[in-house]
Amino acid sequence: MRKTKSSYKKVHNMEQSGAASPVGRISGTQAIHRAFKVLRCIAGGRREGRSLSAICAQTGLTKSTVHRLIAALINEGLAQQDTQTRRYFLGAECYALGLVASDRYGLHNMVAEPVRRLAAETGDAAFFSIRQGWHALCLMREEGSYPLKSHVLQAGDRHPLGVGGGSQAMLAALDDDEAQACLDQNMDDITRNYPHYSRAIFHDLIRAGREKGYSVNPGMVLKGSWGIGVAARGPDGRVIGAFSVATVESRMSAEREQALFHLLRKETDELEKTLRRGGLPQDFAA
């Protein structure tokens, strides 16, 4: 059964406050949520890894809690620590699980060529991200030929819905109630990790995205790195993902913005037609 907005908010508040639940099952769920929050933070460190202090700052969890969760993740092979730098990285078990999961998910075959076309036609980095609840996961990135690169988004990165061009397009495509519930769920995390955003700014970005039919991220995540995205819907009308392009600010003129939008809209229309013919892949499961 899908959680109501009030239940999402209740669990979120409990996670942030660290309060124990009177129900053991919910307390266990809380621990799992926290463990995955730490694991995703470690994943964001990529080759540089994450320090303990950085994980605490990004997750909002106490040092003792993070230390305990990381110990459990290391014990299960999901994380490891470099003995020299003391930084944490994903463990080999994550790679093994990913290989098993890849047999089931076929979306790469569906969006790989469109993303490559967007990169080739624009010269900029192109992406496809999927919606995962209140977050957006970058599924694929393809580099363009333009020498100045935007590195704000990599395949595997996970951001709160609304942060970044494609993610912002997905948020704008939600109805009012769902968009509000998303902001309620994510604002603490966004305030902590993405200081250029505010609730008022999100409302302006949502309104602009709905009026235009696409969303523009004007360097909100990383100064000078702009993004433009168009949301994709499944056969049932649900927002499932977005194509997007990231470029440097100097290349985002009004004329080019329109040109990029038409390219993104074309690929999105084709994907939606394909989904209507063949159904929704497992990748889009809510």
C-alpha positions in Angstrom: 0.0 0.0 0.0 1.3 3.4 -0.9 2.2 5.7 2.0 0.1 8.8 2.6 1.7 12.2 2.8 1.2 12.3 6.5 3.0 9.0 7.0 5.9 10.0 4.9 6.2 13.2 7.0 5.9 11.3 10.2 8.7 8.8 9.3 10.9 11.7 8.0 10.5 13.7 11.2 11.4 10.6 13.3 14.5 10.1 11.2 15.6 13.7 11.6 15.0 13.9 15.3 16.4 10.5 16.1 13.3 9.7 18.2 12.6 6.1 18.9 9.4 4.7 17.6 7.0 2.9 20.0 6.6 0.2 17.4 9.6 -2.1 16.9 8.8 -2.7 13.2 8.9 1.1 12.4 12.1 1.4 14.4 13.7 -1.3 12.2 12.5 0.5 9.1 14.0 3.7 10.4 17.4 2.0 10.8 17.2 0.7 7.2 16.4 4.2 5.9 19.4 5.6 7.8 21.7 2.8 6.5 20.7 3.5 2.9 21.1 7.2 3.5 24.7 6.6 4.6 25.3 4.2 1.7 24.1 6.6 -0.9 26.2 9.3 0.7 29.3 7.0 0.4 28.3 6.3 -3.2 28.4 10.0 -4.0 32.0 10.1 -3.0 32.9 8.0 -6.0 36.7 7.6 -6.4 37.5 10.2 -3.7 35.5 8.5 -1.1 33.7 10.2 1.9 35.1 11.1 5.3 33.1 10.4 8.4 32.6 14.2 9.0 31.3 14.6 5.5 28.8 11.7 5.9 27.5 13.2 9.1 27.1 16.6 7.6 25.3 15.4 4.5 23.0 12.9 6.2 22.3 15.0 9.3 23.0 12.0 11.5 25.2 11.9 14.6 28.7 10.7 14.5 28.0 7.7 16.7 25.0 6.7 14.6 27.0 7.0 11.3 29.9 5.0 12.9 27.5 2.2 13.9 25.8 2.0 10.5 29.1 2.0 8.6 30.4 -0.8 10.8 27.4 -2.9 9.8 27.7 -2.0 6.1 31.4 -3.0 6.2 30.6 -6.2 7.9 28.2 -7.0 5.1 30.7 -6.1 2.4 28.6 -3.1 1.2 31.2 -0.5 2.3 35.0 -0.4 2.9 37.5 2.0 4.5 40.8 3.0 3.0 43.4 2.3 5.7 45.5 5.3 4.8 43.0 8.1 4.0 40.3 6.7 6.4 37.7 7.6 3.8 34.8 5.3 3.0 33.9 3.7 -0.3 31.3 1.3 -1.7 32.2 -2.3 -1.1 32.5 -5.2 -3.5 29.0 -6.6 -2.5 27.4 -3.5 -4.0 29.0 -4.3 -7.4 27.9 -8.0 -7.1 24.3 -6.9 -6.3 24.4 -4.5 -9.2 25.4 -7.2 -11.6 22.5 -9.4 -10.5 20.0 -6.5 -10.7 21.1 -5.6 -14.2 19.6 -8.8 -15.6 16.1 -7.5 -14.7 16.3 -3.9 -15.7 16.3 -3.2 -19.5 15.8 0.5 -19.5 19.4 1.2 -20.6 18.5 -0.4 -24.0 15.6 2.0 -24.3 17.3 5.3 -23.5 20.9 4.7 -24.4 20.6 5.7 -28.1 18.4 8.8 -27.4 20.9 10.0 -24.8 23.8 9.5 -27.2 21.9 11.4 -29.9 21.3 14.3 -27.6 25.0 14.5 -26.7 26.1 14.3 -30.3 23.6 16.9 -31.5 24.1 19.4 -28.7 27.8 18.9 -28.0 26.9 18.9 -24.3 26.5 16.3 -21.6 23.1 14.5 -21.9 21.3 12.4 -19.3 18.3 10.3 -18.5 17.1 10.2 -14.9 14.4 8.2 -13.4 12.1 9.1 -10.6 12.5 7.1 -7.3 9.8 8.3 -5.0 10.9 11.8 -3.8 14.2 11.5 -5.5 15.8 11.4 -9.0 18.4 8.9 -10.0 20.7 9.6 -12.9 20.6 6.4 -14.9 22.8 7.4 -17.9 25.2 10.2 -18.8 26.8 10.7 -22.2 29.5 13.3 -22.9 29.3 15.8 -25.8 32.1 17.1 -27.9 32.2 20.7 -26.4 35.5 21.0 -24.5 34.0 22.7 -21.4 32.3 20.0 -19.3 29.7 20.2 -16.6 30.4 17.5 -13.9 27.5 18.4 -11.6 25.7 15.1 -12.4 27.1 11.6 -13.0 25.4 8.3 -13.7 24.4 6.8 -10.3 23.9 10.2 -8.6 20.8 10.6 -6.6 19.3 14.0 -5.8 16.1 15.2 -4.1 13.4 15.7 -6.7 13.7 19.3 -8.0 17.5 19.6 -7.7 19.0 19.8 -11.2 17.5 20.2 -14.7 15.8 16.8 -15.3 14.9 16.4 -11.6 13.4 19.9 -11.7 11.3 19.0 -14.7 9.9 16.0 -12.9 8.9 18.0 -9.9 7.2 20.6 -12.1 5.2 17.9 -13.9 3.7 16.6 -10.6 0.3 17.9 -9.5 0.2 20.5 -6.7 -0.5 18.2 -3.8 2.3 15.8 -4.8 4.8 18.5 -5.5 4.0 20.0 -2.1 4.4 16.6 -0.4 7.8 16.2 -2.2 9.1 19.6 -0.9 7.8 18.8 2.6 9.8 15.5 2.5 13.0 16.9 1.1 13.4 20.5 2.4 15.5 19.6 5.4 18.0 17.7 3.2 17.9 20.4 0.5 18.6 23.2 3.0 21.5 21.2 4.4 23.1 20.2 1.1 21.9 22.6 -1.5 21.9 26.1 0.1 21.0 28.0 -3.1 17.5 26.6 -3.0 14.5 27.7 -0.9 10.8 26.8 -0.9 10.0 30.1 -2.6 12.6 29.5 -5.3 11.1 26.0 -5.9 7.6 27.5 -6.3 9.0 29.9 -8.9 10.9 27.2 -10.8 7.8 24.9 -10.8 5.6 27.7 -12.1 8.1 28.5 -14.9 8.5 24.8 -15.8 4.7 24.4 -16.2 4.4 27.5 -18.3 7.2 26.5 -20.6 6.7 22.8 -20.8 10.3 22.3 -19.7 12.6 23.3 -16.8 15.8 25.2 -16.7 18.2 25.0 -13.8 20.1 28.3 -13.8 23.2 27.2 -12.0 21.5 26.4 -8.7 23.5 23.3 -8.0 26.9 24.5 -9.3 27.4 28.1 -10.3 27.9 28.4 -14.1 26.5 25.0 -14.8 23.0 25.2 -16.3 20.6 22.4 -17.2 17.4 21.9 -19.1 15.1 19.0 -18.8 11.8 17.6 -20.1 9.8 15.1 -18.0 8.6 11.8 -19.4 5.4 10.0 -18.4 4.4 6.4 -18.4 1.3 4.9 -20.1 -0.8 5.7 -17.0 0.3 9.4 -17.0 2.7 9.1 -14.0 6.0 11.0 -14.1 8.6 8.4 -14.5 11.8 10.2 -15.6 13.4 13.0 -17.7 15.8 13.6 -20.5 18.1 16.6 -19.8 21.2 18.4 -21.1 23.8 20.2 -19.0 25.8 23.1 -20.4 27.9 26.1 -19.3 26.0 29.3 -18.8 27.7 31.1 -21.7 26.1 28.6 -24.1 22.5 29.0 -22.8 21.1 31.8 -25.0 17.3 32.2 -25.4 17.6 30.8 -28.9 19.6 27.8 -27.9 17.3 27.1 -24.9 14.5 26.7 -27.4 16.6 24.5 -29.7 17.6 22.2 -26.8 13.9 22.0 -25.7 12.8 20.8 -29.1 15.5 18.1 -29.2 14.5 17.0 -25.7 10.8 17.1 -26.5 11.4 14.9 -29.6 13.2 12.2 -27.7 10.7 12.3 -24.8 7.8 11.9 -27.2 9.4 8.9 -28.9 10.1 7.3 -25.5 6.5 7.8 -24.4 5.3 6.2 -27.6 7.5 3.2 -27.1 6.3 2.8 -23.5 2.7 2.9 -24.6 3.4 0.1 -27.1 5.4 -2.1 -24.8 4.4 -1.2 -21.3 6.4 0.1 -18.4 9.8 -1.5 -17.6 10.7 -2.5 -14.1 13.1 0.5 -13.9 10.1 2.7 -13.5 8.4 0.9 -10.6 7.4 3.5 -8.0 
